[in-house]
């Protein structure tokens, strides 16, 4: 038996943590839901009278004892692990519904246009039902023939018909077959390209053009030209019809240059501004008793409304405070570009603004900022550091950008190796090892020097 102190996560604290982390669009939906469920809340118009402002201020002052102190949650090493599982809504503007034709609907339509045989249409519909979202037919024709009571020849003939449909390559059983179908459908007469896909596919994926040229008794230049043709084909023909809708980014914060300084604004003009309902506040003044169920209900909703308003206002102040610190630290980036992005950690920002590191992490999670340099996730401004020969620290993102610039400007016939890139960076004053260059290159999905080589 032992006595100990622990932080109890009440529903209010859980709500405060969630509101601190969610992006602006999700916050908009949460507040709309609260407006429907809590009669004590009402939305403030764009212009609020001075007396209403004073009343709201007095309500906040009365509830100072309930003010959210984020650091109290983190000093106890408690992390509720709250993550919003709701998808980000995009009803910022009214969206016009668009009818989207699926892969199976498209194939069934083409089947009806290209076949008059009821048996073939029956087999074709069964085959189309076996085609996955990428456009591949994963079920053996023998199994389909057995299930339908048809001959294997009938199923194969129907499958060959479906493989002539759009999108080109659909109905293939393997990636190589898919690419060969596309070569034929495009009318590309390139024996080297066909041989690469059919007989040397693994070597093609590893870009071993010299080995392929030796096996085909041709030159590496011809193999490379054929490989360029194969690279234009689509290995997942069905994905273009089954892909998800694009996700649009609405920045949560805006950074604008005003004269010689940068100002930070919240992009929350579409987020409802809340206040206590004047009508229900007057009812409470007339009936101060809490004994009857109606008064007890209203008092409970009043406390909940006050807490929500205070939490939202504190969220706004916290977000602006964190972003201002980031702007101060990354001023060189805003003025001169990514090459001047400074190394920055959550702990550094937390120490400068007097908050807990977990608070800063939640504020920067899943949020975006619009700057004169473009729209970036807040996590973009945080990166590890590398030391220069002069003893200064530079951001790892800046070094990655420099590596990309060196590779983009290289001679493709003699591409730069990881060691050559490290040597160039050493000459420019960066202390970086070859293995670090390789790690950054792989993180940017850039091929090795051998695979980038052009004949």
N, C-alpha and C positions, 0 to 999 in steps of 0.2 A: 504494500500500500504506500502510496506517495502522493503528495500534493504538488501540482504543477500548474503554471499559467499557460493557456493556449488561446490562439485567436479563433473565435467562432465566426464562421462565414454565414452571416445572416442573409436572407434574400436581398436585403437592401445593398449590402456590400457586393454580392454577386452581380446585381444590376449595375452598380457603379463601375465595377471592373469591365463589364461587357460594354457599357457606353463609352468607356475610355478607349477601348480598342477598335470598335467597329468603324468602318469608313463612313463618310458623310451620307452616301446613298442609303446605306443600311440604317443609319441613325434616323434619316427622314422617315423610313417605314416604321421604325419602332415608335417614334413620337406620334405618328398618325394613329397607330394602334392605341397608344395611351390616351389620345384625345377621345377615342371612341369608348374606351372602357372607364375612364375616370371623369365623372361629371364636374369635378372641381376644376378641371383644366379647360382653358379656352385659348384659342390662337390669337395672338396679338397682330393687329394690322400694322402696315408699314409705318404709320404715324401714331405714336402712343402719347396720350396726354400727359402733361407733367405730373398731375396728381396720381395717375396710374403708376408712373415710374417711381414716385416717392413711396407709394403703397408697396410696390414690389420690393423696393430697397428695404423697407421696414420689415417685410416678411423675411428677407434674407438675413437681416440683422437679428431678428428674433430666433432664427434657426441656426445661429452660428455654432451652437453646441453640437449640432448634427453635421457640421461641415466635414466633407470627406478629406481625410488626410491619407493620401496614397502611400506615403512612406511607412505608415503604421502597418500596412499589409505586408510590406516587403522585409522590414527589419526582423520579422519573426520567421524569415526564410520560408514563408508560406507562398505557394504558387498554386492557385486553384486550377490552372491549366485551362481556363475558359477560352474556347475558340468558337467563333460563330460558324455554325454549319449551314446557315442559310445562304443560298447563292446571292450574289450581288444583283440587285434589281436595276433595270435600265429604263425605268419609266420617267426619266428626267424630262424627256419629250414624248409626246404621244406617238406611238409607233403604229405604222400601218401594217396590218397583218399581210404576209406574203405567202401564197401557196407554194410549197416546196415539193417538187417531184422526187420521190425516193428512188433508189436503185432498182428495187424489185418492181415498182410500178412502171418504170421506164422499160425494163426488160419484158414485162408482160405485154405492154403495149406493142413493142416491136415484134413479139412472138405472134400476136394476133394479126399483124400486118403481113407477116412473111410465111404464114402456114395456114392451110385450110383443112388439115387433117385433124379430126378430133383426137385420135390416138397420140399424134405428135404434140398437140397442144397440152394434153394431159401429162405427157412425159416432160414437156418443156416447163410447165408450171411447177412440177415436182423438183426439177433441176434448179429452177430459179429460187425455190424455197431453200435449197441447200447451199446457195451462194452466200458467203459471209459479207460483212460490210466493206472489206477491202476489194471485193470482186472475185474472190477465189472460190472454186468448187472443191470442197474438201472431202466429199463423199465418193467412194469408188463407184464406177459405173456398174460393176457387177452387183453391188448392194442395191442400187436403185432398180436395176432390172429384176432382181429377186423380189423386192418389196412391191413392185407394180405388176409383176407377172408378165413382163415383156422380155424380148430378146436383148442381148447385149448390143447387137448391131443396131437395133432401133434406138437405144439410148445413146450410143456413140454418134449416130447420125444427127440426132436432135441436139446433142451437145455441140457438135461442129457448127450447126446453124446458129446457136446462141453465141458462140465465140466470134461470129461475124457482126454482132450487134455493137452499138455504142453503149458505154465507152469502150474503146479498143482495148483488148486484153482481158475482158471480163470472161469468166467461166474457166480460166486456166487452173490447172492443178498445182502448178509450181511457179516460182518467179521466172525461171528460165523460159518456160512455156508461154508465160504472159508476155515477156519481151519479144519472143519470136512471133507471136500473133500480132503484136503491134508493128513489127518490121514488115510483115506481109500486108497488113491493112493499110499501111502508109505507102505501099508500093516501093519500098526501099530495096533496091537490088545491090546488096553489098555482101558478097560471100564472106569477107573477113569479119564483118560484124556478126553475121549469123554463126560463124565458127566460134567466135569469142563467147557468145552467149551459150551455145550448145555444148562446146567441148572444153572451154577454158574459163568458166565463169568465176571460179575462186581466184585464179590468177588475175582476172580482170578486177575483182573487188580489191585485191591487194596492189593493183597497179603495177604488176610485173610485166610490163610491156615488152621488155627485151626477151624474157622467157617465152612469151606468147609468139613473138616474131620468129624466134628460133624454131619453135614447134610447127608454125605454119609456113616456114620458109619464105618469109617476107621481111620487110624492114620495120624497125620500131616506129618510124614515122607513119607508115600505113596503119599499123596497129593502133597508134594513138588517134589517128583520124577516125578510124572505125569506132574506137572507144568513145570518142566525142559524140558520134551519132547515137550510140547506145545510151549515153548519159542523158539524151533528150527525151527518152521514153519514161513512162510513168509506171513504177513497180506496184503501185496500189491504185488501180483504175477506179475502184468503187468509192475511194475516200472522198473524191470531189463532190459526190452526191450525198454522202452520209456524214460529212463533217458538221461540227457544231457551229452555231451562229457566232460571229465575231463578238468579242467582249470589248465594249467601249470604256475607255478610262475617263472618269470625271475627276479632275484634281480636287483634293480636299483643302489645299492651301495654295495661295498665290503669292509669288515674290515679284515685286515690281521695282524698277529703278526710279527713284524720285530725286532729281538733281544729282548729287554725288553720293547718295545713300540708297540703301535697299529697304523697302517696307514690306512687312508680312501681313497678309490678310487671309481671313478664313473664307473659303468659297462655300458658304452655307446660306446663301440667300433663299434657297428653296427649302431649307429646313424650318419647320414651324417654330415660331417664337412663342413660348408658353407663358401664361400668367394664371393666377387664381381667378376663378369666375366671380365676378362682382355680385351676381344674383345669389349664388350659394353662400358667399361671404356674408351677405346681409341676413340670410336665413339663420346663420350661426349666431350672429349678433342678437337676433331676436329671441333665439332659443339656445341658451348656454348649457342646458342640461344634457348630460350624456347617458342618461338612464334608458331612454326609449331607444329601440333598435334603429330608427331613422337617424337620430342625432349621432348615435355611435358609428353608424355607417359613414355619415358625412365627415365626422372628425377623422376617421381612419383614412378616407380618401384625401382629406386636406393634408394630413401629415405626409402621405405618399406623394402628393403633388408638390409640396414644398421641397421634399428630398430630391425629386426628379429635376425641378428647376435649378436648384443649387448645384446638383451634379453636372447638369449640362453646361451651366455657366463656368464651372470650374474646369470642365473638359476643354472648353474654348480657350480659357486662359492658359492651360497647360500646353495645348498644342501650339499656340502662338509663341509661348516662351521657349519651347524646345526648338521650333523652327528658327527663331531669331538667333539662338545660339549656333545652330548649324550654319546660318547665313554668315555670321561673324567669322566662323572658322573657315568657311569655304568661299570667302570673298574673291580670292584669286581665281578660283574656278569660274565664278560668275562673270568675271571681267575678261579672262584670258583663255578659258577652255579647259578641256579635260587633262591636258598635260600639266596643269597647275592644281589638280585636285590633291588636297592634303590628306594624310592619314588621319583617321578619326575613329574613335571607339565609343560605344554606348557609355562606358564608364567615364570617359573624359567629359562628355556632355552632361551626364548626371552630376559629376563633381562641380562643374561650372555653374549649373543652375540650382544646385542644392536639392536635388531629387534623387530617388533611388533608381538604380540602373534598370530594374524591372519596369518602373514607370515609363522610362524613356523607350524601352523596348516595345511596350504596348502602344505607346503614342505613335511610334514609327511603323508599326505593323500594318500591312495592307493599305497603306495610304500613299497618295501621290501629291506632288507639288508642281505647279506650273511656274517656270522661271524664264528669264530672258534667253536661256540656253536650251529650253525645251521642257518637256514634261518628264519627270523622273520619279521613281519610287523613293520614299525617304530613306530606305535601306541603301540606296545607291551611294549616299554621301559617307557611308561608313566602310572603311577598308583597313587592312593591315598596312604596316609601313616597311619600307626598305631603306637601308642607310646608304648615303652617298659617300664618295671619297672625302668630301668636305665635312662630314659629320652630320649633315642635315638628313631629315627623314622625308621620304616621298611616298605617295600612295601607291599601293600595288596596282590599282586600276590605271594610274598614269603609266606605269611600266608596261602593263598589258597593252595599252593603246600604242605605246612606242614600238613594242614588238610587232604589233599588227601593221603599223606603218612601214617598218623595215621589210616585212614579208610582202606587203603589197607593192613595194618599189623594187623588189629583187629581180634579177635576171632569171627567168623561169628555166632557161637552159642550164643554169648553174645556180640552183636555189641555195639559200643560206642554211647551213646546218645549225643545230641548237648551240653548238660551241662557237660557231662564227657569230651568231647573234649575241651570245654572252660576251664575246670579245669586243664587239662594237659598243655594247652597253658599258663595259669596263672603261673604254676610251672616253665615254661621255660622263664618267664619274659615278656609275652605278655599281654597287657591290652585289653581284648576283651570280649564282652558280648555274652551270649548264642544266642540271636537273631541275632547277627552279624555272628556267626558260621553257623546258619541256613540259613542266606541269602547267604553266600559264598557257602555253600553246594548246595543250589538250583541253583545257577549260574553255578556250575560245573555239573549239572544234576545228582547229587548223591542222592539216595533214603534216606529216613529217617531210623532210627535205626530199627524200627519195620518192615519195608519193606525189610531191608537187612538181617534180621535174617534167619539163616539156622537151620533146625531141625536135 
